[in-house]
């Protein structure tokens, strides 16, 4: 369950937005999730946090390096990603951005201005670990207490994004109904606590994936997707191509018997190889990357690290993520008499938290074993 993103830009907790044909960052985040969970292991990512961190890096990229980053994000400009802040904030997402720079590093005024005005980024000295960790903890409600990755010796700049959420279910689970049962993990059954609820929910099926949407009190929604037996890999691949469009096909209100494991997931690690695997390698190539828009000197993204925490219980969901981009120098209701749909998440499943208004994905998780 340990993975992270090394792009010094992020601490976040859940959200999303739709601006172009695809919501910026959605497909990239889902592709990264597929890469991280390829070995049938749990993984959590924050697509929104990753998008914000990479977008800040794109503000200082030039030429083809900028084009590749924006293409990976499904954005025409960094402003498309920055524009998510307003809608996500209205839905209850708390976010913040920061720049941690070496004392002797002179950022180009226009780059610093774009980060300050477009992202509300605060600036801190890179070597002050205590200040950095305090900033992270305060902006993630204490779920994350430090920057997610070790800062490299040659690091000159960290672009960090932080988001956090603490959302109550519109229809909470009754704790009296929570009881242990078997979850069919790839390596064998495990005993976990399942929450149970009979509820009306938006239910749909698409390409062999059954899914429901469960709302929070604010503007966020959780999408629970149950692929066919042994279908997690193909489901993630399909989501990586289409984004949330795959799970938006005419869901209808249905009477549902929902069984959902309690979750407390904490994952961290470098995302750089997963991002490269999506076809976006140029920004990480020290020979060809062009980030001269940051300081006028040669630079390259040396790592992208993300830590994400996700807690789901009877009352609601708490979540947070920190994404860090490290930059180095280079020289309708169901009828009452119908039987309810049994939606039992007792085998590997997918969980997405998104903004209802924009479909921007705040968190995405692949759960193979709730106890891992």
N, C-alpha and C positions, 0 to 999 in steps of 0.2 A: 504493500500500500504506500510505499515511500516514493514520491516523485516530486518534481518542482520545476519552475520556469526561471531561467536566468536572464531576465530583461529587467533591470532595476526599475520597475514601475508598478507596485501594486500591493494593496491589502484590501480584499473585498468580501462582500457577503451575499449577494444575489440580485440579479436583474436582467433587463433587455430592452431593445428598441428596433423598429423597422424603418429604414430610410430609402433604400434602393431596392433592387430586385431581391437581394438577400440582405438580411440584417447584418450590419458590419460585425465581424468577429464570430458569428454563430457557427458557420461551417468550419472555420479554422479550429475553434474550440472543440467541436465534435470530432474532427479528424485527429486532433491531439489526444483526446480521450480514447479513441480507438487504438492509437499507437501505444499508449500507456497501459491499456488493459489487455493487450494482445495475448499475454500469457495466462489468461483467465484469472487475473488478479484485480482486486478492487482498485479503483482510481477515482479521484475527484478533481475537476478543474473548474476554473471560473472563466468562461469565455469573455465576459465583459471586462474583467480585470486584465486579462491578457491583451485584449484589444486596446484598452486605454494605454497600457505600457508600451506596446509596439507603435501605437499612433504617435506617442510623444517622440519615440525614436525617429519615426518617419518625418516629423517636423524638421529634423536636422539632416535628413538624407537628401541626396541629389541624384538626378538622372535615373538610370535603370535600377539602382538600389531602392530609391523611393517608389518606383513603379512596382517592383516586386513585393515590397511590403504592403502597399495599398491593394494589390491584386489578391494577396493572401488574406487580407481583411475584408474583401468584397466592398471596398470603399473607393470612391472617386477622389477623395481628398481626406487628410486627417480631420478636417472639420466635421465630416460625416460621423466619425467616432466620437469626437468631443461633444457633438450635439445630443448624444444619448444621456448626458448628465441631467438635463432638465426633466425629461419624462421619467427617468429612473428615480430621481429624487422625489418626484410627486408620488411614486408608487411605494415609497418607504425605504428605498435603498440609500444608505449613507456612504458617501464616497469622499476620497481625498487623494491628491497627487503631490509628489515631492520630488525635488532634485537634490541629490547628494553629490557634491562636486569637490574635487581636490582644491585646496586653498589657492594654489598657483595656476589653476585652470581658468582661463578667461573665455567665457562663453560669448559668442557673437550676440550683440544686443538684440537683434531681430529674433533670434532663436529663443533667448530668455524671455522676451516679451510675449512671444506666441504661447509659451508654456504658462506664463503668469496669467495672461488674459484669457486664453482659451481653455486652460485646464485648472486654473486656480492653484498652480503648483507653488509650494513653499520651497525655499532653498536652505540647505544645511551643509555644514562642512562634512566631507566624506569620512574623516577619521574619528568622528564623535559617535562611537557605537552606542553609548548610553542614550544620547538624544535620539538616535535612529530607532532604537528599540522601544523607547517611550512613545515615540510618534506612532509606531506600528500598534502597540498595545492599546493606546487610547482610541485609535480609529477602527479597531476590530473588537471593541467591547471586551478586551482581554482574552479573546479566543486564540489569538496569535500574539506572542510576546516578544518576537524579535524578527529581524529581516530573515527571509527564508534561506539564503545561501551565504557561504563564506565569500567575502570580497577578495578578489584576486589581487596579488601584489602590484600588478600593472594597471589596475582599474583606475580610471580617471573620473568616471561619472556613473551614477546610478539613477535611473528613472523609475520611480516607485509609485504604484497605484494601490490604494486601499479602499475596500468596500465592506460594509457590514449590514446585517439585517437581523431583526428579532421579530418574527411575524407569528401572530396567533391564527390558528385555523378559524375559518368562518363557522365550521361545525366541528368542534373538538371531539376527540375520542374519549370514551368513558374509561378511566383507569381500571374500574372494576371488571371490565371485559378483557383486559390484557392478560394473556396466559402463555406459557411456553409451548412450543410445538417444533416440529422438524422443518428445517430449511435444507433443501436438496442442493448442496454445494457440489462443485465438480469433483472434489476429493472425498466426498461422502457426506452423509447427513450430519447436521449440527443442530443443537437445541438452542433456540433463541426465543425472546419474548416478542409475541405478535400482538399488535393492537387490532381491535375489531370494531367495525362500524357498518350499520346498514344506512345507506345514504343515497340521495339522488345525485348523480354526477354525470358530467359530459363524458360519454363513452363512445369509442370508435374502434375500428379495425382497419389496418392498412398494410398491405404486403406481408401478411402473416404476423403483424404486431398488434396486440390488443393494448389499448391505452385509455386512461381516464385522466381528467383534470380535477384537481381538488384545490379549492380557493382558500386564500388567506383573507383576513379582515381588510388588508390594504389592497394595492393594485397588483400584487403578485399572485402567481398560481403555480402549483406543483403538477407536473405531468409525470405519471407513472406508466411506464411502457413495459409490457411483458412479451418478449419475443417467443416464438415457438421453441420447443425443446431443442437445445444446441444451436439456437439461432442468434445468439448475442453478436457474434462477429459480423454476420451479414446485416443485422439491424444497424450496427454502428457504421458500417460502410455506407448503407443507404442514407442514414442521417447526415453523414459527412458530405454527401453529394447534394442533398436537397434541403438540409436544415430542418426547421420545424414544420415546413410545408408538408412533410411526410405524415406528421401527426396532427394535421389541421383539417383533414378530409371529413367534413360533415359529421362531427361528433354530435350525438343526440343525448338529451337527458334520459338516464336510465336508472332503475332501481338496482343498486349495486350492494353486494355484500363484500366489503373491502377488508382484507387481511394484510397488514403492513408491518414488517419488522421494525422495532425501534432501532435507530441508527446513531452511532457516534463515530464518525470517520475523520481521520486526520492524515492527510497525505502531503508529501513534500518532495521536491526533486527538480532536477534540471529538465527543461522542456526543449532544449535546443535540438537534440536529435529527432524528437517527434516533429518539431516544426520543419526541420530540413526534409523529413520524409514526406511532407505534404508538397514539396517542390519549391519551397522558399529557402534557398541556400545562399544566395548572393550576399545578403546583409551580414553573413557570418564568415565570409571569405576575406581574410586579411589582405589578399592580393588585389581584390577587385571592388570591395565595398567602398562606397563613397558617402561619408558622413561629414563632409567639409562644411556643411551648413550649421554644424554645432559650434565649432571653434575656429574653423578655417584650416585645421590640421587634419591629417589622415587619422581615421578612427574606424573601429569595427566592433560589432556586438560580440562580446566574448562569451556571454552566457545569458540564458533566460531561466529564471528560477521562480517557482510558484509554490506556496504552501496554501492549502485549502482545508478548512474544517467544516463539517456538516453534522448537526445534531437534530434528529427528528424524534419527537415524543408525542404524548397525547395532547399536549397543549398547543404545539406548533413547531416552528423550525428556527434554529439559530444557525447562522453560517457566516464564514468570513474567509477572505482570501487575500494574499499578498503576492503581488507579481513584481519581480525585480528584473530590470534590464541592465546588464552590466556592459559598459562601453569602455574599451581600451584604446590607447593610442596605437597607431601603426607606424612610424615615420610614415324540445318538446317533451313533456313528462310521460313516464311509463304508466300503463294501466295498473290499477291497484291489484287486480286479480292475476297479473302475470308474475311468474316466478322471477325473483331478482337474479341478476348476473353474479356469478361467483367469481370474484377477482382476487385470487389468492396469490400473493407475491412470495411463494414459498420455493422459488428457484431463481437463478440469476435474472436480474431485471435492471432496467435503466430508470434513472430519476433525473428530472430536469426541473429547475426553478426558473421561471420566465416572467417577464412583464406582460400582463394581459393586453395592454394597449398597443405595444410595439412588437411583441414576441422576442424581444432581446433575451438571450439566455444568460442568467446570472451564474448559475451553477449547473454542472452536468456530472452525473456519477454513474459508474458501472459497478453494480453490486453483485459479486460472485459468492461472497460469504460475509454475512453481517457481523460475524465475530472476529474477522481478520483485522 
